Amino acid sequence: MVDRNDGDMPRRAPFLRVPKYFGQLGHFGQLGRSRAAPNVHADQRRPNAAGVQHMLQTSPAAQSASTRIAPAASSDVAIDLSNVTRRFVTPDGKAMTALRDFTMTVARGEFACVVGPTGCGKSTTLNLITGLAPPTAGEVRVMGQPVSGIRPDIGFVFQTDALFPWRSVLDNVAAGPMYRGASRKQAYEKARDWLNRVGLSRFEKHYPHQLSGGMRKRVALAQTFINEPKILLMDEPFSALDIQTRTLMQDELLRLWEDSGASVVFVTHDLEEAVALADKVYVLTAGPATVKSVYHIDLPRPRVMEDIRYDPKFVEIARVIWEDLKQEVHIGQKRTLEFGH
Ligand SMILES: Nc1ncnc2c1ncn2[C@@H]1O[C@H](COP(=O)(O)OP(=O)(O)OP(=O)(O)O)[C@@H](O)[C@H]1O
């Protein structure tokens, strides 16, 4: 199912990077066309004068197979961005709008992925949730409260590791609980437990530079999950890893997340990754970023990453979303070519 907003929102200035989707998704067109119609359909919301809301079916099969998902009760909502606009002042003193009229709701325990063209405003979305970037207009609420400053129940994982290079693996993982007031004994017991959960018990005395990229990422996950975050914000956390390690880490993340009950917002350039992980995929416009469509991914859980990519339903869902996203990527690419950045 998809909620769509692809109306007449103004488009913004050009992008800095060439989109990465083309190489990754070239095969969907071929595989998808011979498959059954996807189990998704679209609600199309156009922000025009009449404010018309109507249903757009992607296929007859979709019509029968899908139902509208009722909005969560407010007590079930973990993250709520309501009609948020975020403007920045650029280094040359001009105002630029990164996000416009942006609305997103993530339920408690839900895994939401955000995809969109390069530079459209995905990371800004995460910064709004953290409170690092207050909204220029609209409202951001976390666990029912307006965001004011950084919350201790939010965990982060970024593309680059946030490990202390001068601390051992064990010291790195124990740092969070100690900072939050646990005794040294409690913190180290908990850290050993988490290192065990991510399969790194034998490496507790190693330093980050003595680990592989995948192992460092496991430490980063242990370092984050040990603090029992209610909200987990992830910004392309696995994009620097090779594909095999990335697949392993995606499985690891799902396993830890399923036990944690955290609500996740996961930003990625990789649509396959988004579909494989998410309950819900937000497709953003080429900018200023607004929500173009929301796809509810009804693939069963638990999911095994190395298998799910060959599931025909997965392939078809990814193909449908890619058709939608591709339009925005083309807009971004056109701007890059026209404006040279
Ligand atoms: N602090 C800031 N000051 C000025 N402009 C900013 C600031 N932060 C972000 N921007 C601009 O806002 C836009 C969106 O940036 P953002 O990093 O959110 O995009 P993104 O989709 O995460 O990018 P990418 O795909 O490259 O990871 C960009 O044009 C960026 O230059």
The ligand as an SDF file (V2000), in Angstrom:
LIG
                    3D

 31 33  0  0  0  0  0  0  0  0999 V2000
   23.4070   23.0760    8.2020 N   0  0  0  0  0  0  0  0  0  0  0  0
   23.0960   23.2950    6.9290 C   0  0  0  0  0  0  0  0  0  0  0  0
   23.2450   24.5320    6.3870 N   0  0  0  0  0  0  0  0  0  0  0  0
   22.9080   24.7670    5.1020 C   0  0  0  0  0  0  0  0  0  0  0  0
   22.4000   23.8330    4.2710 N   0  0  0  0  0  0  0  0  0  0  0  0
   22.2300   22.6020    4.7590 C   0  0  0  0  0  0  0  0  0  0  0  0
   22.5690   22.2610    6.0990 C   0  0  0  0  0  0  0  0  0  0  0  0
   22.2840   20.9400    6.2970 N   0  0  0  0  0  0  0  0  0  0  0  0
   21.8010   20.4830    5.1250 C   0  0  0  0  0  0  0  0  0  0  0  0
   21.7650   21.4740    4.2120 N   0  0  0  0  0  0  0  0  0  0  0  0
   21.2830   21.3520    2.8460 C   0  0  0  0  0  0  0  0  0  0  0  0
   20.0030   20.7400    2.8830 O   0  0  0  0  0  0  0  0  0  0  0  0
   19.8620   19.8550    1.7700 C   0  0  0  0  0  0  0  0  0  0  0  0
   19.5050   18.4900    2.2750 C   0  0  0  0  0  0  0  0  0  0  0  0
   20.6340   17.9410    2.9530 O   0  0  0  0  0  0  0  0  0  0  0  0
   20.6080   16.4730    3.5720 P   0  0  0  0  0  0  0  0  0  0  0  0
   21.9600   16.1950    4.1130 O   0  0  0  0  0  0  0  0  0  0  0  0
   19.4590   16.3810    4.5110 O   0  0  0  0  0  0  0  0  0  0  0  0
   20.3170   15.5920    2.2820 O   0  0  0  0  0  0  0  0  0  0  0  0
   20.4450   14.0010    2.1160 P   0  0  0  0  0  0  0  0  0  0  0  0
   19.2690   13.5830    1.3160 O   0  0  0  0  0  0  0  0  0  0  0  0
   20.6350   13.3570    3.4350 O   0  0  0  0  0  0  0  0  0  0  0  0
   21.7950   13.9070    1.2830 O   0  0  0  0  0  0  0  0  0  0  0  0
   22.6220   12.6200    0.7970 P   0  0  0  0  0  0  0  0  0  0  0  0
   21.7280   11.8780   -0.1390 O   0  0  0  0  0  0  0  0  0  0  0  0
   23.7840   13.2150    0.0930 O   0  0  0  0  0  0  0  0  0  0  0  0
   23.0010   11.8430    2.0070 O   0  0  0  0  0  0  0  0  0  0  0  0
   21.1790   19.8970    0.9940 C   0  0  0  0  0  0  0  0  0  0  0  0
   21.0270   20.7880   -0.0830 O   0  0  0  0  0  0  0  0  0  0  0  0
   22.1660   20.4420    2.0030 C   0  0  0  0  0  0  0  0  0  0  0  0
   23.1860   21.1610    1.3590 O   0  0  0  0  0  0  0  0  0  0  0  0
  1  2  1  0
  2  3  1  0
  2  7  2  0
  3  4  2  0
  4  5  1  0
  5  6  2  0
  6  7  1  0
  6 10  1  0
  7  8  1  0
  8  9  2  0
  9 10  1  0
 10 11  1  0
 11 12  1  0
 11 30  1  0
 12 13  1  0
 13 14  1  0
 13 28  1  0
 14 15  1  0
 15 16  1  0
 16 17  2  0
 16 18  1  0
 16 19  1  0
 19 20  1  0
 20 21  2  0
 20 22  1  0
 20 23  1  0
 23 24  1  0
 24 25  2  0
 24 26  1  0
 24 27  1  0
 28 29  1  0
 28 30  1  0
 30 31  1  0
M  END
$$$$
